[in-house]
């Protein structure tokens, strides 16, 4: 029956006169009395099928019974549509299939979600009935384009001498990064595997083993709080290369992303991508993953207000903080309600508030205008290059707090004023990250990326006497690739010298005993001729979310979890039987 099946969405005008077999789901059924129009759908798209009593009198009853989402098999002949019925915006809008036979293969209940709807649907319902949701055109197209992206990635990397090599899913837990998902071992009672947050250690081992270009499109797992661009299980495009420097890796990734965007979106993006150092990104945008599709750059105004009569500014500077601001051209479009909300948004990030005034006709008014000295206003005009009406916003606190607050407010203002061109794809690299962060609360260093990131060579001598206040002065050979304000990948040149690796462990508070316990196989392998190497991991889910203009990575994944980590379709996670717990020597307590 299905041997010579054609695909609905692939029929063309050149097929007119051809007899075809079609199989799929009934998307709609219109009985006009004596003639029934069926919109038939399969994975390739839809086509109109006509059941006409004048040519097939015995089929009307069967056609009328073929309701929404029934599975049917149809044989018919492709013909041109009448001129008045042509739908040029549809791929099969110039043709239809005159039905000769129709077999109902399976019936369907009335679907709880409209399959042909483009309206916003309740997400919980969509996830519960995901098998129906995936039939919808926008979801079907997203999954197919994700497939095209994966094909593009493999083709590009295979053509550039990479080896696709799998790494273990069950491994041991390591002490850095997010919380691990743990898997109890039935054989080794009381011991656990950890699901990989990334294949980091194994891909470095592959470099030491001599496979100089590795890649993998791999599932990774992190037990962390979820949001629109984060899932407990996600997909990385993972790469590692030997005998390379940062520029070589960046070149490979730019070529890869150019291919993916061409295959998925049908456009050519310019390369090379712009580059910003971490400090430049933070100074200009307040974020190490800046959205550069619009302006509203942040400027430091600490020097302007060094003698300010405004007590909040004076106190911030006296305590070693900074004053930074944003100028919004034609800021009259911002309502009082909006500016008040920006202040609330700034407080979420720890800022005391957001301070503002309006500039027009060479004068300031409202907000903190009464505290401004004439010379301060003149300096601000020059600092922000003011040439017309504007609203200026300022935050005063530590550099980190002010940066976070203004980075968030900057994006909110741009969205409110429609300054963002949603069709743009602005790629950029952020480089020269600090190697460490220092936590005053924990009184210890943390890796900015991970403990296997190599410092720049000129900073290695400083590792022997590094002080907390110098944490952000030691720069790493690390780099992130950013798209439209979202980090879509991060990587680094790795440490290939065991002595340097030991120094990093020591600074991070990882004892030799802990290093031997957690990373012994990598530490040992480094002693046997480890080549210079580095790599990167790209978030495939995030890339597809942005390329397809989605708001959540759940809309580019076939079977995602909710923000509570649940699968509403399969009801995972779920309890297990007492027998299973007994086999694992486990007991559930405190539920």
WOURLIN-V472537 format. One record per residue. RES is the residue in one letter. SS is DSSP state (H for helix, E for strand, - for the rest). PHI is phi in whole degrees, -180 to 180 (999 if undefined). Layout:
res=RES ss=SS phi=PHI
res=RES ss=SS phi=PHI
//
This chain:
res=X ss=- phi=999
res=X ss=- phi=-101
res=X ss=- phi=-58
res=X ss=- phi=-110
res=X ss=E phi=-61
res=X ss=E phi=-99
res=X ss=- phi=-98
res=X ss=H phi=-55
res=X ss=H phi=-75
res=X ss=H phi=-100
res=X ss=- phi=-71
res=X ss=- phi=-129
res=X ss=H phi=-63
res=X ss=H phi=-68
res=X ss=H phi=-88
res=X ss=- phi=-55
res=X ss=- phi=93
res=X ss=- phi=-87
res=X ss=E phi=-85
res=X ss=E phi=-131
res=X ss=E phi=-106
res=X ss=E phi=-128
res=X ss=E phi=-139
res=X ss=E phi=172
res=X ss=E phi=-110
res=X ss=E phi=-77
res=X ss=E phi=-86
res=X ss=E phi=-153
res=X ss=E phi=-142
res=X ss=E phi=-122
res=X ss=E phi=-100
res=X ss=- phi=-101
res=X ss=- phi=80
res=X ss=- phi=90
res=X ss=E phi=-150
res=X ss=E phi=-122
res=X ss=E phi=-105
res=X ss=E phi=-114
res=X ss=E phi=-94
res=X ss=E phi=-102
res=X ss=E phi=-127
res=X ss=E phi=-135
res=X ss=- phi=-65
res=X ss=- phi=-90
res=X ss=E phi=138
res=X ss=E phi=-128
res=X ss=E phi=-149
res=X ss=E phi=-86
res=X ss=E phi=-112
res=X ss=E phi=-112
res=X ss=E phi=-107
res=X ss=E phi=-113
res=X ss=- phi=-62
res=X ss=- phi=-72
res=X ss=- phi=-109
res=X ss=- phi=-145
res=X ss=H phi=-62
res=X ss=H phi=-82
res=X ss=H phi=-97
res=X ss=H phi=-61
res=X ss=H phi=-65
res=X ss=H phi=-64
res=X ss=H phi=-66
res=X ss=H phi=-68
res=X ss=H phi=-78
res=X ss=- phi=-78
res=X ss=- phi=-88
res=X ss=- phi=-56
res=X ss=- phi=73
res=X ss=- phi=-67
res=X ss=E phi=-96
res=X ss=E phi=-133
res=X ss=E phi=-121
res=X ss=E phi=-128
res=X ss=E phi=-118
res=X ss=E phi=-169
res=X ss=E phi=-118
res=X ss=E phi=-73
res=X ss=E phi=-141
res=X ss=E phi=-72
res=X ss=- phi=-77
res=X ss=- phi=-60
res=X ss=H phi=-52
res=X ss=H phi=-71
res=X ss=H phi=-104
res=X ss=- phi=-67
res=X ss=- phi=-119
res=X ss=- phi=-65
res=X ss=- phi=-81
res=X ss=- phi=-101
res=X ss=- phi=-57
res=X ss=- phi=-109
res=X ss=- phi=-73
res=X ss=- phi=-97
res=X ss=E phi=-132
res=X ss=E phi=-153
res=X ss=E phi=-117
res=X ss=E phi=-82
res=X ss=E phi=-74
res=X ss=E phi=-113
res=X ss=E phi=-152
res=X ss=E phi=-143
res=X ss=E phi=-122
res=X ss=E phi=-82
res=X ss=E phi=-86
res=X ss=E phi=-165
res=X ss=- phi=-92
res=X ss=- phi=-141
res=X ss=- phi=-68
res=X ss=- phi=-67
res=X ss=- phi=-63
res=X ss=- phi=-74
res=X ss=- phi=-130
res=X ss=- phi=-75
res=X ss=- phi=-68
res=X ss=- phi=-93
res=X ss=- phi=-85
res=X ss=- phi=-107
res=X ss=- phi=-75
res=X ss=- phi=-69
res=X ss=- phi=-111
res=X ss=- phi=-60
res=X ss=H phi=-67
res=X ss=H phi=-62
res=X ss=H phi=-66
res=X ss=H phi=-61
res=X ss=H phi=-74
res=X ss=H phi=-66
res=X ss=- phi=-108
res=X ss=H phi=-61
res=X ss=H phi=-63
res=X ss=H phi=-86
res=X ss=H phi=-59
res=X ss=- phi=-70
res=X ss=- phi=-78
res=X ss=- phi=-66
res=X ss=H phi=-55
res=X ss=H phi=-67
res=X ss=H phi=-73
res=X ss=H phi=-59
res=X ss=H phi=-65
res=X ss=H phi=-63
res=X ss=H phi=-68
res=X ss=H phi=-67
res=X ss=H phi=-69
res=X ss=H phi=-64
res=X ss=H phi=-60
res=X ss=H phi=-62
res=X ss=H phi=-64
res=X ss=H phi=-63
res=X ss=H phi=-61
res=X ss=H phi=-60
res=X ss=H phi=-61
res=X ss=H phi=-64
res=X ss=H phi=-62
res=X ss=H phi=-63
res=X ss=H phi=-70
res=X ss=H phi=-61
res=X ss=H phi=-74
res=X ss=- phi=-113
res=X ss=- phi=67
res=X ss=- phi=-89
res=X ss=E phi=-105
res=X ss=E phi=-88
res=X ss=- phi=-130
res=X ss=- phi=-82
res=X ss=- phi=-121
res=X ss=- phi=-64
res=X ss=- phi=-92
res=X ss=E phi=-100
res=X ss=E phi=-145
res=X ss=- phi=-95
res=X ss=- phi=-74
res=X ss=- phi=-120
res=X ss=- phi=-84
res=X ss=- phi=-111
res=X ss=- phi=89
res=X ss=- phi=-77
res=X ss=- phi=-71
res=X ss=- phi=-81
res=X ss=- phi=-85
res=X ss=E phi=-106
res=X ss=E phi=-124
res=X ss=E phi=-69
res=X ss=- phi=-95
res=X ss=- phi=-73
res=X ss=- phi=-78
res=X ss=- phi=-100
res=X ss=- phi=-56
res=X ss=- phi=79
res=X ss=- phi=-116
res=X ss=E phi=-135
res=X ss=E phi=-90
res=X ss=E phi=-122
res=X ss=E phi=-75
res=X ss=- phi=-72
res=X ss=- phi=-75
res=X ss=- phi=-168
res=X ss=- phi=-85
res=X ss=H phi=-50
res=X ss=H phi=-67
res=X ss=H phi=-70
res=X ss=H phi=-71
res=X ss=H phi=-68
res=X ss=H phi=-61
res=X ss=H phi=-62
res=X ss=H phi=-65
res=X ss=H phi=-66
res=X ss=- phi=-79
res=X ss=- phi=104
res=X ss=- phi=-84
res=X ss=- phi=-76
res=X ss=E phi=-142
res=X ss=E phi=-112
res=X ss=E phi=-148
res=X ss=E phi=-162
res=X ss=E phi=-96
res=X ss=E phi=-129
res=X ss=E phi=-78
res=X ss=E phi=-128
res=X ss=E phi=-139
res=X ss=- phi=-140
res=X ss=- phi=-90
res=X ss=- phi=-137
res=X ss=- phi=-62
res=X ss=- phi=-103
res=X ss=E phi=-157
res=X ss=- phi=-62
res=X ss=- phi=-112
res=X ss=E phi=-143
res=X ss=- phi=-130
res=X ss=- phi=-66
res=X ss=E phi=-124
res=X ss=E phi=-145
res=X ss=E phi=-115
res=X ss=E phi=-108
res=X ss=E phi=-96
res=X ss=E phi=-106
res=X ss=E phi=-133
res=X ss=E phi=-148
res=X ss=E phi=-136
res=X ss=E phi=-105
res=X ss=- phi=57
res=X ss=- phi=-137
res=X ss=- phi=-119
res=X ss=H phi=-58
res=X ss=H phi=-62
res=X ss=H phi=-67
res=X ss=H phi=-67
res=X ss=H phi=-60
res=X ss=H phi=-62
res=X ss=H phi=-63
res=X ss=H phi=-70
res=X ss=H phi=-62
res=X ss=H phi=-64
res=X ss=H phi=-64
res=X ss=H phi=-67
res=X ss=H phi=-62
res=X ss=H phi=-65
res=X ss=H phi=-63
res=X ss=H phi=-64
res=X ss=H phi=-64
res=X ss=H phi=-75
res=X ss=H phi=-91
res=X ss=H phi=-105
res=X ss=- phi=73
res=X ss=- phi=-128
res=X ss=- phi=-102
res=X ss=- phi=-97
res=X ss=- phi=-75
res=X ss=- phi=-129
res=X ss=- phi=-74
res=X ss=- phi=-76
res=X ss=E phi=-60
res=X ss=E phi=-127
res=X ss=E phi=-128
res=X ss=E phi=-74
res=X ss=H phi=-55
res=X ss=H phi=-66
res=X ss=H phi=-63
res=X ss=H phi=-63
res=X ss=H phi=-68
res=X ss=H phi=-66
res=X ss=H phi=-89
res=X ss=H phi=-127
res=X ss=- phi=75
res=X ss=- phi=-144
res=X ss=- phi=-88
res=X ss=- phi=-135
res=X ss=- phi=-78
res=X ss=- phi=-92
res=X ss=- phi=-104
res=X ss=- phi=-77
res=X ss=- phi=-147
res=X ss=- phi=-84
res=X ss=- phi=54
res=X ss=- phi=-72
res=X ss=- phi=-82
res=X ss=E phi=-127
res=X ss=E phi=-79
res=X ss=- phi=-124
res=X ss=- phi=-59
res=X ss=- phi=-68
res=X ss=- phi=-64
res=X ss=- phi=-102
res=X ss=- phi=-62
res=X ss=- phi=-118
res=X ss=- phi=-65
res=X ss=- phi=-90
res=X ss=- phi=-82
res=X ss=H phi=-61
res=X ss=H phi=-63
res=X ss=H phi=-67
res=X ss=H phi=-62
res=X ss=H phi=-67
res=X ss=H phi=-62
res=X ss=H phi=-69
res=X ss=H phi=-65
res=X ss=- phi=-94
res=X ss=- phi=88
res=X ss=- phi=-85
res=X ss=E phi=-134
res=X ss=E phi=-124
res=X ss=E phi=-132
res=X ss=E phi=-149
res=X ss=E phi=-132
res=X ss=E phi=-109
res=X ss=E phi=-106
res=X ss=E phi=-58
res=X ss=- phi=51
res=X ss=H phi=-67
res=X ss=H phi=-63
res=X ss=H phi=-75
res=X ss=- phi=-88
res=X ss=- phi=-82
res=X ss=H phi=-61
res=X ss=H phi=-60
res=X ss=H phi=-67
res=X ss=H phi=-66
res=X ss=H phi=-63
res=X ss=H phi=-67
res=X ss=H phi=-62
res=X ss=H phi=-62
res=X ss=H phi=-63
res=X ss=H phi=-61
res=X ss=H phi=-64
res=X ss=H phi=-68
res=X ss=H phi=-58
res=X ss=- phi=-93
res=X ss=- phi=97
res=X ss=- phi=-71
res=X ss=- phi=-64
res=X ss=- phi=-176
res=X ss=- phi=-122
res=X ss=E phi=-110
res=X ss=E phi=-147
res=X ss=E phi=-155
res=X ss=E phi=-103
res=X ss=E phi=-114
res=X ss=E phi=-163
res=X ss=- phi=52
res=X ss=- phi=65
res=X ss=E phi=-143
res=X ss=E phi=-111
res=X ss=E phi=-150
res=X ss=- phi=78
res=X ss=- phi=58
res=X ss=- phi=-92
res=X ss=H phi=-56
res=X ss=H phi=-67
res=X ss=H phi=-92
res=X ss=- phi=-78
res=X ss=- phi=-89
res=X ss=H phi=-54
res=X ss=H phi=-69
res=X ss=H phi=-68
res=X ss=H phi=-63
res=X ss=H phi=-63
res=X ss=H phi=-66
res=X ss=H phi=-67
res=X ss=H phi=-59
res=X ss=H phi=-72
res=X ss=H phi=-62
res=X ss=- phi=-102
res=X ss=- phi=53
res=X ss=- phi=-74
res=X ss=- phi=-128
res=X ss=- phi=-159
res=X ss=- phi=-57
res=X ss=E phi=-158
res=X ss=E phi=-114
res=X ss=E phi=-110
res=X ss=E phi=-118
res=X ss=E phi=-135
res=X ss=E phi=-129
res=X ss=E phi=-131
res=X ss=E phi=-176
res=X ss=- phi=-66
res=X ss=H phi=-57
res=X ss=H phi=-66
res=X ss=H phi=-65
res=X ss=H phi=-62
res=X ss=H phi=-61
res=X ss=H phi=-62
res=X ss=H phi=-65
res=X ss=H phi=-70
res=X ss=H phi=-61
res=X ss=H phi=-68
res=X ss=H phi=-63
res=X ss=H phi=-56
res=X ss=H phi=-69
res=X ss=H phi=-63
res=X ss=H phi=-62
res=X ss=H phi=-60
res=X ss=H phi=-68
res=X ss=H phi=-63
res=X ss=- phi=-95
res=X ss=- phi=66
res=X ss=- phi=-87
res=X ss=- phi=-99
res=X ss=- phi=-84
res=X ss=- phi=-66
res=X ss=- phi=-86
res=X ss=- phi=-73
res=X ss=- phi=-123
res=X ss=- phi=-101
res=X ss=E phi=-89
res=X ss=E phi=-160
res=X ss=E phi=-108
res=X ss=E phi=-114
res=X ss=E phi=-126
res=X ss=- phi=57
res=X ss=- phi=-71
res=X ss=E phi=-63
res=X ss=- phi=-74
res=X ss=E phi=-125
res=X ss=E phi=-122
res=X ss=E phi=-116
res=X ss=E phi=-98
res=X ss=- phi=-65
res=X ss=- phi=-66
res=X ss=- phi=-89
res=X ss=- phi=55
res=X ss=E phi=-158
res=X ss=E phi=-84
res=X ss=E phi=-127
res=X ss=E phi=-72
res=X ss=- phi=-68
res=X ss=- phi=-109
res=X ss=- phi=-153
res=X ss=- phi=-71
res=X ss=- phi=-105
res=X ss=E phi=-78
res=X ss=- phi=-83
res=X ss=E phi=-71
res=X ss=- phi=-62
res=X ss=H phi=-55
res=X ss=H phi=-70
res=X ss=H phi=-100
res=X ss=H phi=-59
res=X ss=H phi=-59
res=X ss=H phi=-76
res=X ss=H phi=-64
res=X ss=H phi=-74
res=X ss=H phi=-140
res=X ss=- phi=-73
res=X ss=- phi=-104
res=X ss=H phi=-53
res=X ss=H phi=-70
res=X ss=H phi=-100
res=X ss=H phi=-54
res=X ss=H phi=-88
res=X ss=H phi=-91
res=X ss=- phi=-86
res=X ss=E phi=-95
res=X ss=E phi=-101
res=X ss=- phi=-87
res=X ss=E phi=-121
res=X ss=E phi=-155
res=X ss=E phi=-119
res=X ss=E phi=-106
res=X ss=E phi=-122
res=X ss=E phi=-132
res=X ss=- phi=52
res=X ss=- phi=83
res=X ss=E phi=-123
res=X ss=E phi=-71
res=X ss=E phi=-106
res=X ss=E phi=-173
res=X ss=E phi=-146
res=X ss=E phi=-160
res=X ss=E phi=-167
res=X ss=E phi=-78
res=X ss=E phi=-92
res=X ss=- phi=-77
res=X ss=- phi=-116
res=X ss=- phi=-108
res=X ss=H phi=-61
res=X ss=H phi=-69
res=X ss=H phi=-65
res=X ss=H phi=-61
res=X ss=H phi=-64
res=X ss=H phi=-65
res=X ss=H phi=-64
res=X ss=H phi=-57
res=X ss=H phi=-62
res=X ss=H phi=-66
res=X ss=- phi=-84
res=X ss=- phi=78
res=X ss=- phi=-92
res=X ss=- phi=-70
res=X ss=H phi=-60
res=X ss=H phi=-65
res=X ss=H phi=-66
res=X ss=H phi=-62
res=X ss=H phi=-65
res=X ss=H phi=-72
res=X ss=H phi=-90
res=X ss=H phi=-124
res=X ss=H phi=-56
res=X ss=H phi=-68
res=X ss=H phi=-75
res=X ss=H phi=-59
res=X ss=H phi=-67
res=X ss=H phi=-64
res=X ss=- phi=-61
res=X ss=- phi=-83
res=X ss=- phi=-116
res=X ss=- phi=77
res=X ss=- phi=-81
res=X ss=- phi=-75
res=X ss=- phi=-60
res=X ss=E phi=-154
res=X ss=E phi=-166
res=X ss=E phi=-167
res=X ss=E phi=-163
res=X ss=E phi=-126
res=X ss=E phi=-103
res=X ss=E phi=-85
res=X ss=H phi=-63
res=X ss=H phi=-63
res=X ss=H phi=-65
res=X ss=H phi=-59
res=X ss=H phi=-67
res=X ss=H phi=-56
res=X ss=H phi=-74
res=X ss=H phi=-61
res=X ss=- phi=-97
res=X ss=- phi=69
res=X ss=- phi=-92
res=X ss=- phi=-95
res=X ss=- phi=-143
res=X ss=H phi=-70
res=X ss=H phi=-64
res=X ss=H phi=-86
res=X ss=H phi=-126
res=X ss=- phi=-116
res=X ss=- phi=-68
res=X ss=- phi=-135
res=X ss=- phi=-83
res=X ss=- phi=-100
res=X ss=- phi=-77
res=X ss=- phi=-67
res=X ss=- phi=-96
res=X ss=- phi=76
res=X ss=- phi=-106
res=X ss=E phi=-100
res=X ss=- phi=-72
res=X ss=- phi=-79
res=X ss=- phi=-99
res=X ss=- phi=62
res=X ss=E phi=-93
res=X ss=- phi=-76
res=X ss=- phi=-145
res=X ss=- phi=-64
res=X ss=- phi=-119
res=X ss=- phi=-73
res=X ss=H phi=-57
res=X ss=H phi=-64
res=X ss=H phi=-63
res=X ss=H phi=-64
res=X ss=H phi=-64
res=X ss=H phi=-60
res=X ss=- phi=-91
res=X ss=- phi=60
res=X ss=- phi=-118
res=X ss=- phi=-138
res=X ss=- phi=-84
res=X ss=- phi=-128
res=X ss=- phi=69
res=X ss=- phi=-80
//
